[in-house]
Amino acid sequence: MLKLAKYDVVIVGGGTSGCACAYICAKNNLKTLLVEKNNFLGGLMTGGLVVPVMKSSVKNYNCEYYDKLVETAKKYKAQVTYKDLNDGWFNPEILKIVLDDLLSSEELKNNLDILYETEVLEVKKQNKFINTVILKSNLLSIPIEAKYFVDATGSGEFSQLCGCNFLHDSNLKQQNSLRFILGNVDIDKFCEFIKQVDSDENITNTYRNDRDTMNEIHFTTASTWDTSKYWALDKYLKKGVQDGILLDCDRSYFQIFSVAGAKGEVAFNCPRFANYIDNPFKYSLELKNARMAIYRLYRFVKKYFVGFENAIIVNIAVQTGIREQNRVKTKYIYTKNDILNQKEIKNPVLEANYPIDIHSGEKNKSVLLKTVDYKLPVESLISADIENLCVIGKLVGADFETHSALRVQKSCMSMGEAIAKYIKGKLFTDTEV
């Protein structure tokens, strides 16, 4: 076992919210350790191929990290600002390099350590405080002491080791996704085709701007099997089912985007599959079925979509897109009524307007409920069971429906940034006292 190391803050999970938290902690002169089980940062933004960032309110608080991420990604030509002014169109592979650059900048290097391929093995507590964690990296054990700990794992595995309680307020589960990317697509030809097929700009749109997109055309389009609106692409998906190329469940959700800085690549936000997180055998079977669905969708677009004739599979996500897994019991549980009634928050973590967005595996059971601007209190990010533990990102203390609005990347980054500032304030106050 290596010698004990001491930090102000230990952040477990180097994904969307964890990177934001680490950046702001280190920038605020907190000695910070970021622990990541993969050999790259970014979580679902990189390993899960979850691009682009879903657009939310431009009035969002705590966006310093997000703005810096956009600025750094531009240097690597890994970012596009789309026609709706969403500047979160990133390249997921290059974003791994972008995040390494951003978190090793000169202003952070004396305050931030990052451990890759490392996980928490054991947690040592006294009363309601975490004193030390034992990390496992390859064959080494590393004892770490800190004043504050942050769970940014998404799954809540660190909070579980700490003995925290979780919220169990719904029998519903969001559908998972296993994203993938096709390359060698003639996107100009496809965009001409898709504009003729679907004239609804709210579903299908394209964008070319010499300055922002390097004169490359970008696009988005979608289809579902829900009948609440007309989906122009569904006639092609139904034809794929009739011809035996697709299964009917492959029609449930189909969404594709171009990729920033990757000419000829198309990112697929599908297929969806059932969320059996409490049954590893069923979950593993669902993952295998999802990969077979990817192959069906690949064959489908090559046959029916102009521009995809020579497409190849270039990337299948190494992380499953789990929309909702575990929510930690926090000092305040944020609810659907809080969102709909625009509950006034004195010191909000974020301000957003992303809708309540529930992906169901049943026809016409998905929910997309528009909201007005809402705010989140910091108490929804502070463990109710452990005094020096905060939780960020998808672990936010919220009911099932509200969580579906808060789980998006921009809001998760704001949570990470806000908790960094909260910890700085607590440590500064403690020092002064």
C-alpha positions in Angstrom: 0.0 0.0 0.0 1.3 3.5 -0.9 1.7 6.3 1.6 -1.4 8.2 2.8 -2.1 11.3 0.6 -4.2 14.2 1.7 -6.6 16.4 -0.3 -9.2 19.1 0.3 -11.6 17.3 -2.1 -11.8 13.9 -3.7 -14.1 13.6 -6.7 -15.1 10.0 -7.7 -16.0 9.9 -11.4 -14.5 11.9 -14.2 -17.6 12.3 -16.3 -19.7 15.3 -17.3 -20.3 16.7 -13.7 -17.0 15.4 -12.2 -14.8 17.2 -14.7 -16.7 20.4 -14.1 -16.3 20.0 -10.3 -12.6 19.2 -10.5 -11.9 22.2 -12.8 -13.6 24.7 -10.5 -12.2 23.2 -7.3 -8.6 23.3 -8.6 -9.1 26.8 -10.0 -10.3 27.9 -6.5 -7.0 26.6 -5.0 -8.5 23.5 -3.4 -6.1 20.5 -3.5 -8.2 18.2 -5.6 -8.1 14.5 -6.6 -10.2 13.3 -9.5 -10.6 9.5 -9.6 -11.7 7.9 -12.9 -12.3 4.2 -13.6 -11.8 4.5 -17.4 -8.6 5.5 -19.1 -10.2 8.8 -20.4 -12.4 11.5 -19.0 -15.8 12.7 -20.2 -18.1 9.8 -19.2 -21.1 9.6 -21.4 -20.0 12.6 -23.5 -17.0 10.6 -24.7 -17.4 6.9 -23.9 -21.1 7.0 -24.3 -21.0 9.0 -27.5 -23.7 11.3 -26.1 -23.5 14.3 -28.5 -24.6 16.9 -28.9 -25.3 18.6 -25.6 -29.1 19.1 -25.3 -30.0 22.8 -25.5 -31.3 24.3 -22.3 -31.8 27.8 -21.0 -29.2 30.4 -21.9 -29.7 32.0 -18.5 -28.2 29.0 -16.7 -26.0 29.7 -13.7 -22.6 28.2 -13.1 -21.5 28.0 -16.7 -17.8 29.0 -16.4 -16.6 25.4 -17.0 -19.0 24.8 -19.9 -17.9 28.0 -21.6 -14.2 27.0 -21.1 -14.9 23.6 -22.5 -16.5 25.1 -25.7 -13.5 27.5 -26.0 -11.0 24.6 -25.7 -12.9 22.3 -28.0 -12.8 25.1 -30.7 -9.0 25.0 -30.6 -9.1 21.3 -31.7 -11.9 21.9 -34.2 -14.0 19.6 -32.1 -17.0 21.9 -31.7 -19.8 23.4 -33.8 -22.4 26.1 -32.9 -25.6 24.9 -34.6 -28.2 27.1 -36.2 -30.3 27.3 -33.0 -27.2 28.7 -31.2 -26.5 25.5 -29.4 -22.7 25.6 -29.0 -22.6 22.1 -27.5 -22.1 20.1 -30.7 -18.9 18.2 -29.8 -16.7 15.5 -31.3 -16.8 12.7 -28.7 -13.4 11.2 -29.5 -11.4 14.4 -29.7 -13.2 15.6 -26.6 -11.1 13.0 -24.7 -8.0 15.0 -25.7 -9.8 18.3 -25.1 -10.6 17.4 -21.5 -7.0 16.2 -20.8 -5.8 19.6 -22.1 -8.4 21.6 -20.1 -7.7 19.8 -16.8 -4.0 20.0 -17.2 -3.8 23.7 -17.8 -1.2 25.9 -16.1 -3.7 27.4 -13.7 -4.7 24.0 -12.4 -1.6 21.9 -12.4 -0.5 22.6 -8.8 -4.0 21.8 -7.4 -5.3 18.9 -9.4 -4.3 15.2 -9.6 -6.0 12.7 -11.8 -6.0 9.0 -11.4 -7.1 6.9 -14.4 -8.2 3.3 -14.2 -8.7 3.6 -10.5 -11.7 2.7 -8.3 -12.7 3.1 -4.7 -12.1 -0.2 -2.8 -13.1 0.8 0.7 -14.5 3.7 2.7 -13.6 4.4 6.3 -16.1 6.6 8.3 -16.5 7.9 11.8 -20.0 8.8 12.7 -21.5 10.7 9.7 -18.1 11.7 8.3 -15.8 10.0 5.7 -12.2 10.1 6.9 -10.3 8.0 4.4 -10.9 6.0 1.2 -8.8 3.2 -0.1 -8.3 3.3 -3.9 -7.4 0.4 -6.1 -5.2 1.1 -9.2 -3.9 -2.0 -11.0 -2.3 -4.0 -8.1 -1.8 -1.0 -5.8 -3.8 0.2 -2.9 -3.8 3.9 -2.2 -5.1 5.5 1.0 -6.5 8.9 0.6 -7.7 11.4 3.2 -9.9 14.4 2.4 -12.1 17.0 3.9 -14.9 16.6 1.3 -15.9 13.9 -1.1 -18.0 14.1 -4.2 -19.8 11.3 -5.9 -19.9 11.9 -9.6 -20.2 8.3 -10.7 -23.7 8.5 -12.2 -24.4 5.0 -10.7 -24.0 6.0 -7.1 -21.5 3.2 -6.4 -19.4 5.5 -4.1 -22.5 6.6 -2.2 -23.5 3.0 -1.7 -20.0 2.2 -0.2 -20.6 5.1 2.1 -23.9 3.6 3.3 -26.2 6.3 1.8 -29.9 5.8 1.3 -31.4 6.0 -2.2 -34.7 7.2 -3.5 -37.3 4.6 -4.5 -40.3 6.6 -5.5 -41.2 5.0 -8.8 -41.5 1.6 -10.4 -40.8 3.2 -13.8 -37.4 3.1 -15.5 -36.1 5.2 -18.3 -35.0 3.2 -21.3 -31.2 2.9 -21.9 -29.5 3.6 -25.2 -26.4 2.2 -26.8 -25.1 4.8 -29.2 -23.0 4.3 -32.2 -21.4 6.2 -35.1 -21.3 5.4 -38.8 -18.6 6.8 -41.1 -18.1 7.2 -44.8 -21.5 8.9 -45.2 -22.1 11.4 -48.0 -23.8 13.9 -45.7 -24.5 16.5 -48.5 -26.4 13.9 -50.4 -28.3 12.7 -47.3 -29.3 16.3 -46.4 -30.7 16.9 -49.8 -32.6 13.6 -49.5 -33.9 14.3 -45.9 -35.1 17.8 -46.7 -37.3 16.4 -49.5 -38.6 13.7 -47.1 -39.4 15.9 -44.1 -40.3 19.5 -44.2 -40.9 19.9 -40.5 -38.1 22.1 -39.2 -38.9 21.2 -35.6 -37.8 17.6 -36.4 -35.5 17.7 -39.4 -33.1 20.6 -40.1 -29.7 21.3 -41.6 -27.1 24.0 -41.2 -24.1 25.2 -43.1 -22.1 28.2 -42.1 -18.6 29.0 -43.5 -17.3 30.3 -40.2 -18.8 27.9 -37.6 -18.9 24.6 -39.5 -15.8 24.9 -41.8 -18.3 24.9 -44.7 -19.5 21.4 -43.7 -23.2 20.8 -43.6 -24.6 19.6 -40.3 -28.1 18.1 -39.5 -30.4 16.5 -37.1 -33.5 14.3 -37.7 -35.6 11.8 -35.7 -38.6 9.5 -35.7 -40.4 7.4 -33.0 -43.2 5.0 -33.1 -45.4 7.3 -30.9 -48.4 8.7 -32.7 -48.6 12.1 -30.9 -47.0 13.7 -33.9 -46.3 12.9 -37.5 -42.8 11.4 -38.2 -41.9 11.5 -41.9 -39.2 8.9 -41.5 -41.5 6.3 -40.0 -42.7 5.1 -43.4 -39.1 4.1 -44.2 -38.7 2.3 -40.8 -42.0 0.5 -41.3 -40.8 -0.6 -44.8 -37.6 -1.9 -43.1 -39.8 -4.0 -40.8 -41.9 -5.3 -43.7 -38.7 -6.3 -45.6 -37.3 -8.2 -42.6 -34.4 -5.9 -42.0 -35.7 -4.3 -38.8 -37.7 -5.5 -35.9 -40.7 -3.4 -34.9 -39.0 -2.4 -31.7 -36.3 -0.8 -33.7 -38.8 1.9 -34.7 -39.4 2.9 -31.1 -36.8 5.7 -31.2 -34.5 6.8 -34.0 -32.4 10.0 -33.8 -29.3 10.9 -35.7 -26.9 13.9 -35.8 -23.8 14.9 -37.7 -20.6 15.1 -35.7 -18.5 18.2 -35.2 -15.1 18.0 -36.9 -15.8 14.6 -38.4 -16.7 14.9 -42.0 -18.8 11.9 -43.1 -19.7 10.7 -39.6 -23.2 10.4 -38.2 -24.0 9.8 -34.5 -27.0 7.6 -33.7 -29.0 8.1 -30.5 -30.4 4.6 -30.6 -31.2 1.8 -30.2 -33.1 1.9 -26.9 -33.4 -1.1 -24.7 -35.0 -2.0 -21.3 -33.3 -0.9 -18.1 -32.6 -4.0 -16.0 -30.0 -2.5 -13.7 -31.2 -4.6 -10.8 -30.7 -7.9 -12.8 -27.2 -8.2 -14.3 -28.2 -11.3 -16.3 -31.1 -9.6 -18.1 -29.0 -6.4 -18.4 -26.2 -8.3 -20.2 -28.7 -10.0 -22.5 -30.2 -6.6 -23.4 -26.7 -5.2 -24.2 -26.1 -8.1 -26.6 -29.5 -7.5 -28.2 -28.7 -3.8 -28.5 -25.6 -4.6 -30.5 -27.6 -6.8 -32.9 -30.1 -3.9 -33.2 -27.1 -1.6 -34.2 -26.3 -4.0 -37.0 -29.9 -4.0 -38.2 -30.1 -0.2 -38.2 -26.8 -0.1 -40.1 -28.1 -2.4 -42.8 -31.4 -0.4 -42.8 -29.8 3.1 -43.5 -27.5 1.7 -46.1 -30.5 0.3 -48.1 -33.1 3.1 -47.6 -31.2 6.4 -47.0 -29.5 8.3 -49.8 -25.9 9.0 -48.9 -25.5 6.0 -46.6 -24.7 3.5 -49.4 -21.0 3.1 -48.4 -21.4 3.7 -44.7 -19.3 1.7 -42.2 -19.6 1.2 -38.4 -16.7 3.1 -36.9 -17.7 3.3 -33.2 -20.0 1.6 -30.7 -20.2 3.2 -27.3 -18.1 1.7 -24.5 -20.5 3.1 -22.0 -24.3 2.5 -21.9 -26.5 5.5 -22.0 -28.3 5.0 -18.7 -30.7 7.9 -18.3 -31.7 7.1 -14.7 -30.1 4.6 -12.4 -29.8 5.6 -8.7 -30.8 8.9 -7.1 -29.3 9.6 -3.6 -31.4 10.8 -0.7 -30.3 14.4 -0.2 -31.1 17.2 2.3 -33.8 18.4 -0.1 -35.7 16.3 -2.6 -36.6 18.5 -5.7 -40.0 17.6 -7.1 -42.2 18.0 -10.2 -44.3 20.6 -8.3 -41.1 22.6 -7.6 -40.5 22.8 -11.4 -44.0 23.5 -12.5 -44.6 26.1 -9.8 -41.2 27.7 -10.4 -40.2 27.3 -6.7 -38.1 30.3 -5.7 -34.6 29.4 -4.7 -32.4 31.8 -2.8 -29.0 30.6 -4.1 -29.7 28.4 -7.1 -27.3 25.9 -8.5 -28.7 26.3 -12.0 -31.5 27.8 -14.0 -32.8 25.7 -16.9 -35.8 24.9 -19.0 -35.1 21.5 -20.4 -38.4 19.6 -20.4 -39.5 16.6 -18.4 -38.3 13.9 -20.8 -39.2 10.3 -20.0 -38.2 7.6 -22.5 -40.6 4.6 -22.3 -40.3 1.3 -24.1 -44.1 1.2 -24.7 -45.8 2.9 -27.5 -47.3 6.4 -26.7 -46.0 6.2 -23.1 -43.0 8.5 -23.5 -43.3 12.0 -22.0 -41.9 15.3 -23.2 -43.5 18.0 -21.1 -42.3 21.6 -21.7 -41.4 23.7 -18.7 -40.7 27.3 -17.9 -37.4 28.3 -16.3 -36.8 26.4 -13.0 -34.0 26.6 -10.4 -32.3 23.9 -8.3 -31.2 24.3 -4.6 -27.8 23.2 -3.5 -29.4 21.1 -0.8 -30.5 18.6 -3.5 -26.7 17.9 -4.0 -25.8 17.3 -0.4 -26.1 13.8 1.1 -28.7 13.5 3.9 -26.6 10.7 5.5 -23.0 11.8 5.3 -22.0 15.3 6.3 -19.0 15.7 4.0 -20.4 14.0 0.9 -21.9 15.8 -2.1 -23.6 14.1 -5.1 -23.8 15.6 -8.6 -25.0 14.9 -12.0 -27.5 12.0 -12.4 -27.4 11.3 -8.6 -29.2 14.6 -7.9 -31.9 14.3 -5.1 -35.0 14.6 -7.2 -38.2 12.6 -7.8 -38.3 10.4 -10.9 -40.1 12.9 -13.2 -38.0 15.9 -12.2 -34.8 13.9 -12.6 -35.7 13.4 -16.3 -35.4 17.2 -16.8 -32.2 17.7 -14.7 -30.1 14.8 -16.0 -28.9 16.6 -19.2 -25.2 17.5 -19.6 -25.3 21.3 -19.3 -27.3 21.1 -16.0 -24.9 18.3 -14.7 -21.9 20.6 -15.4 -23.6 23.4 -13.5 -24.2 21.0 -10.5 -20.5 20.1 -10.5 -19.4 23.8 -10.7 -21.8 24.8 -7.9 -20.7 22.1 -5.5 -17.1 23.1 -6.1 -18.0 26.6 -5.0 -20.1 25.3 -2.1 -17.1 23.3 -0.8 -14.8 26.2 -1.2 -17.2 28.3 0.9 -17.5 25.6 3.6 -13.7 25.2 3.9 -13.1 28.9 4.0 -15.7 29.4 6.7 -14.3 26.5 8.7 -10.8 28.0 8.4 -12.0 31.3 9.6 -13.8 29.8 12.6 
